[in-house]
Amino acid sequence: PDEIAFVQNEMSKPLDVDAFVRSVPAELKQQVYLMSLMAIDLDSQNEAQYLHSLAQGLGLDQDSVNQIHDQAGAQRLYS
């Protein structure tokens, strides 16, 4: 029960995107973006803004982001 409470508490905290992207190794940037994309439904402006901020922080250009979305079968972030 203590571990479950800890994980739930951590998951409820807002993510510091800047600190998060600093912790991502360069060779994993696209994979981290993909995992974030897969973890959400991309059905709100807040989720789209999070993905945009994440992409910018990771240094991913719009074409690369759209390619990741295409590969995942998700709605493109940029038109």
mmCIF file of the N, C-alpha and C atoms, coordinates in Angstrom:
data_MODEL
# 
_entry.id   MODEL 
# 
loop_
_atom_site.group_PDB 
_atom_site.id 
_atom_site.type_symbol 
_atom_site.label_atom_id 
_atom_site.label_alt_id 
_atom_site.label_comp_id 
_atom_site.label_asym_id 
_atom_site.label_entity_id 
_atom_site.label_seq_id 
_atom_site.pdbx_PDB_ins_code 
_atom_site.Cartn_x 
_atom_site.Cartn_y 
_atom_site.Cartn_z 
_atom_site.occupancy 
_atom_site.B_iso_or_equiv 
_atom_site.pdbx_formal_charge 
_atom_site.auth_seq_id 
_atom_site.auth_comp_id 
_atom_site.auth_asym_id 
_atom_site.auth_atom_id 
_atom_site.pdbx_PDB_model_num 
ATOM 1   N N  . PRO A 1 1  ? 0.812  -1.219 0.000   1.00 0.00 ? 1  PRO A N  1 
ATOM 2   C CA . PRO A 1 1  ? 0.000  0.000  0.000   1.00 0.00 ? 1  PRO A CA 1 
ATOM 3   C C  . PRO A 1 1  ? 0.854  1.282  0.000   1.00 0.00 ? 1  PRO A C  1 
ATOM 4   N N  . ASP A 1 2  ? 1.995  1.250  0.697   1.00 0.00 ? 2  ASP A N  1 
ATOM 5   C CA . ASP A 1 2  ? 2.857  2.431  0.733   1.00 0.00 ? 2  ASP A CA 1 
ATOM 6   C C  . ASP A 1 2  ? 3.437  2.730  -0.643  1.00 0.00 ? 2  ASP A C  1 
ATOM 7   N N  . GLU A 1 3  ? 3.852  1.674  -1.353  1.00 0.00 ? 3  GLU A N  1 
ATOM 8   C CA . GLU A 1 3  ? 4.420  1.878  -2.688  1.00 0.00 ? 3  GLU A CA 1 
ATOM 9   C C  . GLU A 1 3  ? 3.366  2.397  -3.652  1.00 0.00 ? 3  GLU A C  1 
ATOM 10  N N  . ILE A 1 4  ? 2.162  1.861  -3.573  1.00 0.00 ? 4  ILE A N  1 
ATOM 11  C CA . ILE A 1 4  ? 1.071  2.317  -4.430  1.00 0.00 ? 4  ILE A CA 1 
ATOM 12  C C  . ILE A 1 4  ? 0.773  3.785  -4.157  1.00 0.00 ? 4  ILE A C  1 
ATOM 13  N N  . ALA A 1 5  ? 0.717  4.154  -2.898  1.00 0.00 ? 5  ALA A N  1 
ATOM 14  C CA . ALA A 1 5  ? 0.456  5.555  -2.536  1.00 0.00 ? 5  ALA A CA 1 
ATOM 15  C C  . ALA A 1 5  ? 1.564  6.458  -3.055  1.00 0.00 ? 5  ALA A C  1 
ATOM 16  N N  . PHE A 1 6  ? 2.809  6.000  -2.957  1.00 0.00 ? 6  PHE A N  1 
ATOM 17  C CA . PHE A 1 6  ? 3.938  6.787  -3.452  1.00 0.00 ? 6  PHE A CA 1 
ATOM 18  C C  . PHE A 1 6  ? 3.819  7.018  -4.952  1.00 0.00 ? 6  PHE A C  1 
ATOM 19  N N  . VAL A 1 7  ? 3.563  5.946  -5.707  1.00 0.00 ? 7  VAL A N  1 
ATOM 20  C CA . VAL A 1 7  ? 3.458  6.063  -7.164  1.00 0.00 ? 7  VAL A CA 1 
ATOM 21  C C  . VAL A 1 7  ? 2.283  6.966  -7.534  1.00 0.00 ? 7  VAL A C  1 
ATOM 22  N N  . GLN A 1 8  ? 1.157  6.802  -6.888  1.00 0.00 ? 8  GLN A N  1 
ATOM 23  C CA . GLN A 1 8  ? 0.001  7.644  -7.185  1.00 0.00 ? 8  GLN A CA 1 
ATOM 24  C C  . GLN A 1 8  ? 0.301  9.105  -6.888  1.00 0.00 ? 8  GLN A C  1 
ATOM 25  N N  . ASN A 1 9  ? 0.994  9.365  -5.805  1.00 0.00 ? 9  ASN A N  1 
ATOM 26  C CA . ASN A 1 9  ? 1.365  10.725 -5.453  1.00 0.00 ? 9  ASN A CA 1 
ATOM 27  C C  . ASN A 1 9  ? 2.293  11.322 -6.507  1.00 0.00 ? 9  ASN A C  1 
ATOM 28  N N  . GLU A 1 10 ? 3.289  10.557 -6.922  1.00 0.00 ? 10 GLU A N  1 
ATOM 29  C CA . GLU A 1 10 ? 4.235  11.039 -7.926  1.00 0.00 ? 10 GLU A CA 1 
ATOM 30  C C  . GLU A 1 10 ? 3.540  11.288 -9.261  1.00 0.00 ? 10 GLU A C  1 
ATOM 31  N N  . MET A 1 11 ? 2.619  10.425 -9.635  1.00 0.00 ? 11 MET A N  1 
ATOM 32  C CA . MET A 1 11 ? 1.914  10.563 -10.905 1.00 0.00 ? 11 MET A CA 1 
ATOM 33  C C  . MET A 1 11 ? 0.968  11.761 -10.915 1.00 0.00 ? 11 MET A C  1 
ATOM 34  N N  . SER A 1 12 ? 0.520  12.181 -9.752  1.00 0.00 ? 12 SER A N  1 
ATOM 35  C CA . SER A 1 12 ? -0.411 13.306 -9.685  1.00 0.00 ? 12 SER A CA 1 
ATOM 36  C C  . SER A 1 12 ? 0.291  14.662 -9.756  1.00 0.00 ? 12 SER A C  1 
ATOM 37  N N  . LYS A 1 13 ? 1.612  14.670 -9.592  1.00 0.00 ? 13 LYS A N  1 
ATOM 38  C CA . LYS A 1 13 ? 2.364  15.921 -9.638  1.00 0.00 ? 13 LYS A CA 1 
ATOM 39  C C  . LYS A 1 13 ? 2.526  16.380 -11.089 1.00 0.00 ? 13 LYS A C  1 
ATOM 40  N N  . PRO A 1 14 ? 2.472  17.686 -11.314 1.00 0.00 ? 14 PRO A N  1 
ATOM 41  C CA . PRO A 1 14 ? 2.713  18.175 -12.681 1.00 0.00 ? 14 PRO A CA 1 
ATOM 42  C C  . PRO A 1 14 ? 4.169  17.910 -13.082 1.00 0.00 ? 14 PRO A C  1 
ATOM 43  N N  . LEU A 1 15 ? 4.352  17.607 -14.353 1.00 0.00 ? 15 LEU A N  1 
ATOM 44  C CA . LEU A 1 15 ? 5.687  17.315 -14.869 1.00 0.00 ? 15 LEU A CA 1 
ATOM 45  C C  . LEU A 1 15 ? 6.421  18.609 -15.181 1.00 0.00 ? 15 LEU A C  1 
ATOM 46  N N  . ASP A 1 16 ? 7.646  18.710 -14.721 1.00 0.00 ? 16 ASP A N  1 
ATOM 47  C CA . ASP A 1 16 ? 8.527  19.822 -15.084 1.00 0.00 ? 16 ASP A CA 1 
ATOM 48  C C  . ASP A 1 16 ? 9.192  19.421 -16.394 1.00 0.00 ? 16 ASP A C  1 
ATOM 49  N N  . VAL A 1 17 ? 8.620  19.874 -17.515 1.00 0.00 ? 17 VAL A N  1 
ATOM 50  C CA . VAL A 1 17 ? 9.082  19.466 -18.836 1.00 0.00 ? 17 VAL A CA 1 
ATOM 51  C C  . VAL A 1 17 ? 10.550 19.833 -19.036 1.00 0.00 ? 17 VAL A C  1 
ATOM 52  N N  . ASP A 1 18 ? 10.944 21.019 -18.606 1.00 0.00 ? 18 ASP A N  1 
ATOM 53  C CA . ASP A 1 18 ? 12.337 21.447 -18.790 1.00 0.00 ? 18 ASP A CA 1 
ATOM 54  C C  . ASP A 1 18 ? 13.310 20.512 -18.078 1.00 0.00 ? 18 ASP A C  1 
ATOM 55  N N  . ALA A 1 19 ? 13.011 20.175 -16.844 1.00 0.00 ? 19 ALA A N  1 
ATOM 56  C CA . ALA A 1 19 ? 13.887 19.266 -16.101 1.00 0.00 ? 19 ALA A CA 1 
ATOM 57  C C  . ALA A 1 19 ? 13.866 17.876 -16.725 1.00 0.00 ? 19 ALA A C  1 
ATOM 58  N N  . PHE A 1 20 ? 12.710 17.460 -17.190 1.00 0.00 ? 20 PHE A N  1 
ATOM 59  C CA . PHE A 1 20 ? 12.584 16.151 -17.810 1.00 0.00 ? 20 PHE A CA 1 
ATOM 60  C C  . PHE A 1 20 ? 13.439 16.043 -19.067 1.00 0.00 ? 20 PHE A C  1 
ATOM 61  N N  . VAL A 1 21 ? 13.344 17.032 -19.961 1.00 0.00 ? 21 VAL A N  1 
ATOM 62  C CA . VAL A 1 21 ? 14.096 16.942 -21.220 1.00 0.00 ? 21 VAL A CA 1 
ATOM 63  C C  . VAL A 1 21 ? 15.602 16.997 -20.975 1.00 0.00 ? 21 VAL A C  1 
ATOM 64  N N  . ARG A 1 22 ? 16.024 17.681 -19.935 1.00 0.00 ? 22 ARG A N  1 
ATOM 65  C CA . ARG A 1 22 ? 17.461 17.716 -19.619 1.00 0.00 ? 22 ARG A CA 1 
ATOM 66  C C  . ARG A 1 22 ? 17.972 16.339 -19.207 1.00 0.00 ? 22 ARG A C  1 
ATOM 67  N N  . SER A 1 23 ? 17.089 15.495 -18.737 1.00 0.00 ? 23 SER A N  1 
ATOM 68  C CA . SER A 1 23 ? 17.505 14.172 -18.275 1.00 0.00 ? 23 SER A CA 1 
ATOM 69  C C  . SER A 1 23 ? 17.502 13.124 -19.389 1.00 0.00 ? 23 SER A C  1 
ATOM 70  N N  . VAL A 1 24 ? 17.018 13.487 -20.575 1.00 0.00 ? 24 VAL A N  1 
ATOM 71  C CA . VAL A 1 24 ? 16.896 12.525 -21.673 1.00 0.00 ? 24 VAL A CA 1 
ATOM 72  C C  . VAL A 1 24 ? 18.195 12.481 -22.479 1.00 0.00 ? 24 VAL A C  1 
ATOM 73  N N  . PRO A 1 25 ? 18.791 11.295 -22.599 1.00 0.00 ? 25 PRO A N  1 
ATOM 74  C CA . PRO A 1 25 ? 19.992 11.172 -23.437 1.00 0.00 ? 25 PRO A CA 1 
ATOM 75  C C  . PRO A 1 25 ? 19.659 11.467 -24.906 1.00 0.00 ? 25 PRO A C  1 
ATOM 76  N N  . ALA A 1 26 ? 20.584 12.068 -25.618 1.00 0.00 ? 26 ALA A N  1 
ATOM 77  C CA . ALA A 1 26 ? 20.358 12.488 -27.003 1.00 0.00 ? 26 ALA A CA 1 
ATOM 78  C C  . ALA A 1 26 ? 19.858 11.341 -27.883 1.00 0.00 ? 26 ALA A C  1 
ATOM 79  N N  . GLU A 1 27 ? 20.402 10.153 -27.687 1.00 0.00 ? 27 GLU A N  1 
ATOM 80  C CA . GLU A 1 27 ? 20.032 9.033  -28.554 1.00 0.00 ? 27 GLU A CA 1 
ATOM 81  C C  . GLU A 1 27 ? 18.628 8.483  -28.267 1.00 0.00 ? 27 GLU A C  1 
ATOM 82  N N  . LEU A 1 28 ? 17.993 8.968  -27.209 1.00 0.00 ? 28 LEU A N  1 
ATOM 83  C CA . LEU A 1 28 ? 16.661 8.474  -26.849 1.00 0.00 ? 28 LEU A CA 1 
ATOM 84  C C  . LEU A 1 28 ? 15.559 9.513  -27.044 1.00 0.00 ? 28 LEU A C  1 
ATOM 85  N N  . LYS A 1 29 ? 15.886 10.655 -27.605 1.00 0.00 ? 29 LYS A N  1 
ATOM 86  C CA . LYS A 1 29 ? 14.900 11.740 -27.700 1.00 0.00 ? 29 LYS A CA 1 
ATOM 87  C C  . LYS A 1 29 ? 13.641 11.338 -28.461 1.00 0.00 ? 29 LYS A C  1 
ATOM 88  N N  . GLN A 1 30 ? 13.799 10.721 -29.626 1.00 0.00 ? 30 GLN A N  1 
ATOM 89  C CA . GLN A 1 30 ? 12.615 10.338 -30.401 1.00 0.00 ? 30 GLN A CA 1 
ATOM 90  C C  . GLN A 1 30 ? 11.807 9.252  -29.692 1.00 0.00 ? 30 GLN A C  1 
ATOM 91  N N  . GLN A 1 31 ? 12.483 8.318  -29.052 1.00 0.00 ? 31 GLN A N  1 
ATOM 92  C CA . GLN A 1 31 ? 11.786 7.262  -28.339 1.00 0.00 ? 31 GLN A CA 1 
ATOM 93  C C  . GLN A 1 31 ? 11.011 7.816  -27.141 1.00 0.00 ? 31 GLN A C  1 
ATOM 94  N N  . VAL A 1 32 ? 11.604 8.771  -26.440 1.00 0.00 ? 32 VAL A N  1 
ATOM 95  C CA . VAL A 1 32 ? 10.922 9.388  -25.295 1.00 0.00 ? 32 VAL A CA 1 
ATOM 96  C C  . VAL A 1 32 ? 9.685  10.143 -25.774 1.00 0.00 ? 32 VAL A C  1 
ATOM 97  N N  . TYR A 1 33 ? 9.818  10.851 -26.884 1.00 0.00 ? 33 TYR A N  1 
ATOM 98  C CA . TYR A 1 33 ? 8.662  11.555 -27.432 1.00 0.00 ? 33 TYR A CA 1 
ATOM 99  C C  . TYR A 1 33 ? 7.565  10.551 -27.800 1.00 0.00 ? 33 TYR A C  1 
ATOM 100 N N  . LEU A 1 34 ? 7.953  9.469  -28.477 1.00 0.00 ? 34 LEU A N  1 
ATOM 101 C CA . LEU A 1 34 ? 6.983  8.449  -28.874 1.00 0.00 ? 34 LEU A CA 1 
ATOM 102 C C  . LEU A 1 34 ? 6.273  7.860  -27.656 1.00 0.00 ? 34 LEU A C  1 
ATOM 103 N N  . MET A 1 35 ? 7.015  7.569  -26.612 1.00 0.00 ? 35 MET A N  1 
ATOM 104 C CA . MET A 1 35 ? 6.400  6.997  -25.414 1.00 0.00 ? 35 MET A CA 1 
ATOM 105 C C  . MET A 1 35 ? 5.416  7.984  -24.782 1.00 0.00 ? 35 MET A C  1 
ATOM 106 N N  . SER A 1 36 ? 5.757  9.255  -24.787 1.00 0.00 ? 36 SER A N  1 
ATOM 107 C CA . SER A 1 36 ? 4.827  10.267 -24.263 1.00 0.00 ? 36 SER A CA 1 
ATOM 108 C C  . SER A 1 36 ? 3.577  10.326 -25.116 1.00 0.00 ? 36 SER A C  1 
ATOM 109 N N  . LEU A 1 37 ? 3.758  10.279 -26.427 1.00 0.00 ? 37 LEU A N  1 
ATOM 110 C CA . LEU A 1 37 ? 2.614  10.301 -27.345 1.00 0.00 ? 37 LEU A CA 1 
ATOM 111 C C  . LEU A 1 37 ? 1.703  9.103  -27.092 1.00 0.00 ? 37 LEU A C  1 
ATOM 112 N N  . MET A 1 38 ? 2.289  7.951  -26.900 1.00 0.00 ? 38 MET A N  1 
ATOM 113 C CA . MET A 1 38 ? 1.500  6.736  -26.689 1.00 0.00 ? 38 MET A CA 1 
ATOM 114 C C  . MET A 1 38 ? 0.786  6.733  -25.343 1.00 0.00 ? 38 MET A C  1 
ATOM 115 N N  . ALA A 1 39 ? 1.276  7.515  -24.399 1.00 0.00 ? 39 ALA A N  1 
ATOM 116 C CA . ALA A 1 39 ? 0.698  7.529  -23.054 1.00 0.00 ? 39 ALA A CA 1 
ATOM 117 C C  . ALA A 1 39 ? -0.524 8.430  -22.935 1.00 0.00 ? 39 ALA A C  1 
ATOM 118 N N  . ILE A 1 40 ? -0.780 9.235  -23.958 1.00 0.00 ? 40 ILE A N  1 
ATOM 119 C CA . ILE A 1 40 ? -1.924 10.148 -23.897 1.00 0.00 ? 40 ILE A CA 1 
ATOM 120 C C  . ILE A 1 40 ? -2.861 9.900  -25.069 1.00 0.00 ? 40 ILE A C  1 
ATOM 121 N N  . ASP A 1 41 ? -4.049 10.508 -25.013 1.00 0.00 ? 41 ASP A N  1 
ATOM 122 C CA . ASP A 1 41 ? -5.034 10.346 -26.074 1.00 0.00 ? 41 ASP A CA 1 
ATOM 123 C C  . ASP A 1 41 ? -4.983 11.463 -27.108 1.00 0.00 ? 41 ASP A C  1 
ATOM 124 N N  . LEU A 1 42 ? -4.258 12.525 -26.834 1.00 0.00 ? 42 LEU A N  1 
ATOM 125 C CA . LEU A 1 42 ? -4.163 13.712 -27.692 1.00 0.00 ? 42 LEU A CA 1 
ATOM 126 C C  . LEU A 1 42 ? -5.551 14.203 -28.102 1.00 0.00 ? 42 LEU A C  1 
ATOM 127 N N  . ASP A 1 43 ? -6.374 14.416 -27.086 1.00 0.00 ? 43 ASP A N  1 
ATOM 128 C CA . ASP A 1 43 ? -7.722 14.894 -27.345 1.00 0.00 ? 43 ASP A CA 1 
ATOM 129 C C  . ASP A 1 43 ? -8.033 16.199 -26.621 1.00 0.00 ? 43 ASP A C  1 
ATOM 130 N N  . SER A 1 44 ? -6.976 16.896 -26.209 1.00 0.00 ? 44 SER A N  1 
ATOM 131 C CA . SER A 1 44 ? -7.191 18.195 -25.583 1.00 0.00 ? 44 SER A CA 1 
ATOM 132 C C  . SER A 1 44 ? -6.049 19.142 -25.941 1.00 0.00 ? 44 SER A C  1 
ATOM 133 N N  . GLN A 1 45 ? -6.327 20.405 -25.796 1.00 0.00 ? 45 GLN A N  1 
ATOM 134 C CA . GLN A 1 45 ? -5.314 21.429 -26.076 1.00 0.00 ? 45 GLN A CA 1 
ATOM 135 C C  . GLN A 1 45 ? -4.136 21.297 -25.109 1.00 0.00 ? 45 GLN A C  1 
ATOM 136 N N  . ASN A 1 46 ? -4.408 20.949 -23.861 1.00 0.00 ? 46 ASN A N  1 
ATOM 137 C CA . ASN A 1 46 ? -3.322 20.779 -22.882 1.00 0.00 ? 46 ASN A CA 1 
ATOM 138 C C  . ASN A 1 46 ? -2.364 19.675 -23.298 1.00 0.00 ? 46 ASN A C  1 
ATOM 139 N N  . GLU A 1 47 ? -2.900 18.569 -23.812 1.00 0.00 ? 47 GLU A N  1 
ATOM 140 C CA . GLU A 1 47 ? -2.039 17.470 -24.260 1.00 0.00 ? 47 GLU A CA 1 
ATOM 141 C C  . GLU A 1 47 ? -1.227 17.880 -25.480 1.00 0.00 ? 47 GLU A C  1 
ATOM 142 N N  . ALA A 1 48 ? -1.853 18.594 -26.409 1.00 0.00 ? 48 ALA A N  1 
ATOM 143 C CA . ALA A 1 48 ? -1.127 19.073 -27.587 1.00 0.00 ? 48 ALA A CA 1 
ATOM 144 C C  . ALA A 1 48 ? -0.028 20.049 -27.174 1.00 0.00 ? 48 ALA A C  1 
ATOM 145 N N  . GLN A 1 49 ? -0.316 20.902 -26.217 1.00 0.00 ? 49 GLN A N  1 
ATOM 146 C CA . GLN A 1 49 ? 0.687  21.861 -25.744 1.00 0.00 ? 49 GLN A CA 1 
ATOM 147 C C  . GLN A 1 49 ? 1.838  21.144 -25.052 1.00 0.00 ? 49 GLN A C  1 
ATOM 148 N N  . TYR A 1 50 ? 1.523  20.113 -24.273 1.00 0.00 ? 50 TYR A N  1 
ATOM 149 C CA . TYR A 1 50 ? 2.573  19.325 -23.634 1.00 0.00 ? 50 TYR A CA 1 
ATOM 150 C C  . TYR A 1 50 ? 3.487  18.705 -24.691 1.00 0.00 ? 50 TYR A C  1 
ATOM 151 N N  . LEU A 1 51 ? 2.899  18.085 -25.711 1.00 0.00 ? 51 LEU A N  1 
ATOM 152 C CA . LEU A 1 51 ? 3.711  17.451 -26.749 1.00 0.00 ? 51 LEU A CA 1 
ATOM 153 C C  . LEU A 1 51 ? 4.540  18.485 -27.510 1.00 0.00 ? 51 LEU A C  1 
ATOM 154 N N  . HIS A 1 52 ? 3.971  19.646 -27.755 1.00 0.00 ? 52 HIS A N  1 
ATOM 155 C CA . HIS A 1 52 ? 4.712  20.718 -28.420 1.00 0.00 ? 52 HIS A CA 1 
ATOM 156 C C  . HIS A 1 52 ? 5.903  21.148 -27.558 1.00 0.00 ? 52 HIS A C  1 
ATOM 157 N N  . SER A 1 53 ? 5.660  21.362 -26.276 1.00 0.00 ? 53 SER A N  1 
ATOM 158 C CA . SER A 1 53 ? 6.738  21.760 -25.365 1.00 0.00 ? 53 SER A CA 1 
ATOM 159 C C  . SER A 1 53 ? 7.805  20.672 -25.272 1.00 0.00 ? 53 SER A C  1 
ATOM 160 N N  . LEU A 1 54 ? 7.369  19.434 -25.215 1.00 0.00 ? 54 LEU A N  1 
ATOM 161 C CA . LEU A 1 54 ? 8.305  18.317 -25.154 1.00 0.00 ? 54 LEU A CA 1 
ATOM 162 C C  . LEU A 1 54 ? 9.149  18.267 -26.421 1.00 0.00 ? 54 LEU A C  1 
ATOM 163 N N  . ALA A 1 55 ? 8.516  18.385 -27.575 1.00 0.00 ? 55 ALA A N  1 
ATOM 164 C CA . ALA A 1 55 ? 9.243  18.349 -28.849 1.00 0.00 ? 55 ALA A CA 1 
ATOM 165 C C  . ALA A 1 55 ? 10.272 19.469 -28.921 1.00 0.00 ? 55 ALA A C  1 
ATOM 166 N N  . GLN A 1 56 ? 9.863  20.668 -28.535 1.00 0.00 ? 56 GLN A N  1 
ATOM 167 C CA . GLN A 1 56 ? 10.800 21.795 -28.552 1.00 0.00 ? 56 GLN A CA 1 
ATOM 168 C C  . GLN A 1 56 ? 11.963 21.549 -27.603 1.00 0.00 ? 56 GLN A C  1 
ATOM 169 N N  . GLY A 1 57 ? 11.662 21.097 -26.411 1.00 0.00 ? 57 GLY A N  1 
ATOM 170 C CA . GLY A 1 57 ? 12.706 20.839 -25.426 1.00 0.00 ? 57 GLY A CA 1 
ATOM 171 C C  . GLY A 1 57 ? 13.679 19.764 -25.872 1.00 0.00 ? 57 GLY A C  1 
ATOM 172 N N  . LEU A 1 58 ? 13.160 18.775 -26.589 1.00 0.00 ? 58 LEU A N  1 
ATOM 173 C CA . LEU A 1 58 ? 14.006 17.693 -27.080 1.00 0.00 ? 58 LEU A CA 1 
ATOM 174 C C  . LEU A 1 58 ? 14.729 18.064 -28.372 1.00 0.00 ? 58 LEU A C  1 
ATOM 175 N N  . GLY A 1 59 ? 14.377 19.212 -28.930 1.00 0.00 ? 59 GLY A N  1 
ATOM 176 C CA . GLY A 1 59 ? 15.028 19.654 -30.170 1.00 0.00 ? 59 GLY A CA 1 
ATOM 177 C C  . GLY A 1 59 ? 14.517 18.935 -31.400 1.00 0.00 ? 59 GLY A C  1 
ATOM 178 N N  . LEU A 1 60 ? 13.283 18.460 -31.353 1.00 0.00 ? 60 LEU A N  1 
ATOM 179 C CA . LEU A 1 60 ? 12.697 17.772 -32.500 1.00 0.00 ? 60 LEU A CA 1 
ATOM 180 C C  . LEU A 1 60 ? 11.973 18.780 -33.377 1.00 0.00 ? 60 LEU A C  1 
ATOM 181 N N  . ASP A 1 61 ? 12.266 18.764 -34.673 1.00 0.00 ? 61 ASP A N  1 
ATOM 182 C CA . ASP A 1 61 ? 11.592 19.703 -35.575 1.00 0.00 ? 61 ASP A CA 1 
ATOM 183 C C  . ASP A 1 61 ? 10.191 19.179 -35.922 1.00 0.00 ? 61 ASP A C  1 
ATOM 184 N N  . GLN A 1 62 ? 9.382  20.047 -36.529 1.00 0.00 ? 62 GLN A N  1 
ATOM 185 C CA . GLN A 1 62 ? 7.989  19.707 -36.798 1.00 0.00 ? 62 GLN A CA 1 
ATOM 186 C C  . GLN A 1 62 ? 7.853  18.506 -37.729 1.00 0.00 ? 62 GLN A C  1 
ATOM 187 N N  . ASP A 1 63 ? 8.714  18.400 -38.729 1.00 0.00 ? 63 ASP A N  1 
ATOM 188 C CA . ASP A 1 63 ? 8.648  17.255 -39.639 1.00 0.00 ? 63 ASP A CA 1 
ATOM 189 C C  . ASP A 1 63 ? 8.928  15.948 -38.905 1.00 0.00 ? 63 ASP A C  1 
ATOM 190 N N  . SER A 1 64 ? 9.934  15.956 -38.032 1.00 0.00 ? 64 SER A N  1 
ATOM 191 C CA . SER A 1 64 ? 10.260 14.751 -37.262 1.00 0.00 ? 64 SER A CA 1 
ATOM 192 C C  . SER A 1 64 ? 9.106  14.363 -36.351 1.00 0.00 ? 64 SER A C  1 
ATOM 193 N N  . VAL A 1 65 ? 8.499  15.359 -35.725 1.00 0.00 ? 65 VAL A N  1 
ATOM 194 C CA . VAL A 1 65 ? 7.359  15.094 -34.834 1.00 0.00 ? 65 VAL A CA 1 
ATOM 195 C C  . VAL A 1 65 ? 6.205  14.492 -35.621 1.00 0.00 ? 65 VAL A C  1 
ATOM 196 N N  . ASN A 1 66 ? 5.886  15.072 -36.775 1.00 0.00 ? 66 ASN A N  1 
ATOM 197 C CA . ASN A 1 66 ? 4.794  14.539 -37.593 1.00 0.00 ? 66 ASN A CA 1 
ATOM 198 C C  . ASN A 1 66 ? 5.102  13.121 -38.068 1.00 0.00 ? 66 ASN A C  1 
ATOM 199 N N  . GLN A 1 67 ? 6.355  12.823 -38.366 1.00 0.00 ? 67 GLN A N  1 
ATOM 200 C CA . GLN A 1 67 ? 6.728  11.463 -38.766 1.00 0.00 ? 67 GLN A CA 1 
ATOM 201 C C  . GLN A 1 67 ? 6.503  10.482 -37.618 1.00 0.00 ? 67 GLN A C  1 
ATOM 202 N N  . ILE A 1 68 ? 6.840  10.885 -36.413 1.00 0.00 ? 68 ILE A N  1 
ATOM 203 C CA . ILE A 1 68 ? 6.611  10.027 -35.249 1.00 0.00 ? 68 ILE A CA 1 
ATOM 204 C C  . ILE A 1 68 ? 5.112  9.773  -35.086 1.00 0.00 ? 68 ILE A C  1 
ATOM 205 N N  . HIS A 1 69 ? 4.306  10.818 -35.251 1.00 0.00 ? 69 HIS A N  1 
ATOM 206 C CA . HIS A 1 69 ? 2.854  10.676 -35.138 1.00 0.00 ? 69 HIS A CA 1 
ATOM 207 C C  . HIS A 1 69 ? 2.325  9.738  -36.221 1.00 0.00 ? 69 HIS A C  1 
ATOM 208 N N  . ASP A 1 70 ? 2.829  9.892  -37.452 1.00 0.00 ? 70 ASP A N  1 
ATOM 209 C CA . ASP A 1 70 ? 2.407  9.017  -38.546 1.00 0.00 ? 70 ASP A CA 1 
ATOM 210 C C  . ASP A 1 70 ? 2.739  7.562  -38.232 1.00 0.00 ? 70 ASP A C  1 
ATOM 211 N N  . GLN A 1 71 ? 3.944  7.320  -37.748 1.00 0.00 ? 71 GLN A N  1 
ATOM 212 C CA . GLN A 1 71 ? 4.373  5.958  -37.430 1.00 0.00 ? 71 GLN A CA 1 
ATOM 213 C C  . GLN A 1 71 ? 3.513  5.347  -36.318 1.00 0.00 ? 71 GLN A C  1 
ATOM 214 N N  . ALA A 1 72 ? 3.063  6.193  -35.403 1.00 0.00 ? 72 ALA A N  1 
ATOM 215 C CA . ALA A 1 72 ? 2.250  5.716  -34.281 1.00 0.00 ? 72 ALA A CA 1 
ATOM 216 C C  . ALA A 1 72 ? 0.768  5.651  -34.627 1.00 0.00 ? 72 ALA A C  1 
ATOM 217 N N  . GLY A 1 73 ? 0.408  6.144  -35.816 1.00 0.00 ? 73 GLY A N  1 
ATOM 218 C CA . GLY A 1 73 ? -0.999 6.172  -36.192 1.00 0.00 ? 73 GLY A CA 1 
ATOM 219 C C  . GLY A 1 73 ? -1.790 7.203  -35.417 1.00 0.00 ? 73 GLY A C  1 
ATOM 220 N N  . ALA A 1 74 ? -1.103 8.269  -34.996 1.00 0.00 ? 74 ALA A N  1 
ATOM 221 C CA . ALA A 1 74 ? -1.743 9.333  -34.210 1.00 0.00 ? 74 ALA A CA 1 
ATOM 222 C C  . ALA A 1 74 ? -1.939 10.575 -35.065 1.00 0.00 ? 74 ALA A C  1 
ATOM 223 N N  . GLN A 1 75 ? -2.858 11.396 -34.633 1.00 0.00 ? 75 GLN A N  1 
ATOM 224 C CA . GLN A 1 75 ? -3.113 12.667 -35.299 1.00 0.00 ? 75 GLN A CA 1 
ATOM 225 C C  . GLN A 1 75 ? -1.830 13.498 -35.293 1.00 0.00 ? 75 GLN A C  1 
ATOM 226 N N  . ARG A 1 76 ? -1.543 14.133 -36.438 1.00 0.00 ? 76 ARG A N  1 
ATOM 227 C CA . ARG A 1 76 ? -0.361 14.985 -36.521 1.00 0.00 ? 76 ARG A CA 1 
ATOM 228 C C  . ARG A 1 76 ? -0.499 16.182 -35.586 1.00 0.00 ? 76 ARG A C  1 
ATOM 229 N N  . LEU A 1 77 ? 0.629  16.600 -35.032 1.00 0.00 ? 77 LEU A N  1 
ATOM 230 C CA . LEU A 1 77 ? 0.631  17.752 -34.141 1.00 0.00 ? 77 LEU A CA 1 
ATOM 231 C C  . LEU A 1 77 ? 0.686  19.059 -34.935 1.00 0.00 ? 77 LEU A C  1 
ATOM 232 N N  . TYR A 1 78 ? 1.371  19.021 -36.057 1.00 0.00 ? 78 TYR A N  1 
ATOM 233 C CA . TYR A 1 78 ? 1.570  20.233 -36.882 1.00 0.00 ? 78 TYR A CA 1 
ATOM 234 C C  . TYR A 1 78 ? 0.947  20.022 -38.256 1.00 0.00 ? 78 TYR A C  1 
ATOM 235 N N  . SER A 1 79 ? 0.320  21.094 -38.769 1.00 0.00 ? 79 SER A N  1 
ATOM 236 C CA . SER A 1 79 ? -0.274 21.003 -40.095 1.00 0.00 ? 79 SER A CA 1 
ATOM 237 C C  . SER A 1 79 ? 0.557  21.750 -41.106 1.00 0.00 ? 79 SER A C  1 
# 
